[in-house]
Amino acid sequence: MAIKVGEVEALFRYPVKSMAGEALEAAELGWHGLEGDRRLAFRRISDRHGFP
């Protein structure tokens, strides 16, 4: 038996962290999240402030 736990009101993806999100009507959802969404991030090794 399926139980409804929520409803998607808006869908955005963020291909580049410093840029605005892109509104989507639909998206493919895979093992790593939304297709075309940002997967990787880089940080300075000397930066000890935590991540992200």
N, C-alpha and C positions, 0 to 999 in steps of 0.2 A: 504494500500500500504506500503510495507516494504522499508525502507531507509537504505542503508549501511552507517555506521558511522565509521567503522574501520575494521581491520583485525588482528588476533592474529598471531604474528610472533614466539613467544616462550612462553612456559608455564612451570612454576616452582612452587613447593610447598616447604614450610619451616616448617617441623614438629617440629624442635627445634630451638629456636632463635639463639643460638651460633654456629649452624652447617650450612654448605653450603646447598643451595637449591638443590632439586632433579628435574632434567629435566623430563617432562612428555610428552608422545605422546597424551594422552587424560586423562580427569578427569571428575568425577561426580561433578556437581555444585548444591549445595543445599542451604537451607535457611541461613546457617552459612558460606558459601563460599565453597572452594574446599574440597572434601573428603580427610581426612588425613592431612590437613593443620593445623597449630597451631591456636587454638581458644582462649586460655587463656594465661594470663601473670601475673606474681606476682611482687609485689614491696614492699619495706620496708615502713612501715607506717611513720617512722621517716624521710624518704627522702622527702624533700619539693622541689625537683628540677623539678617536673612535671612528666607527664607520656606520652609517654614511656620514 
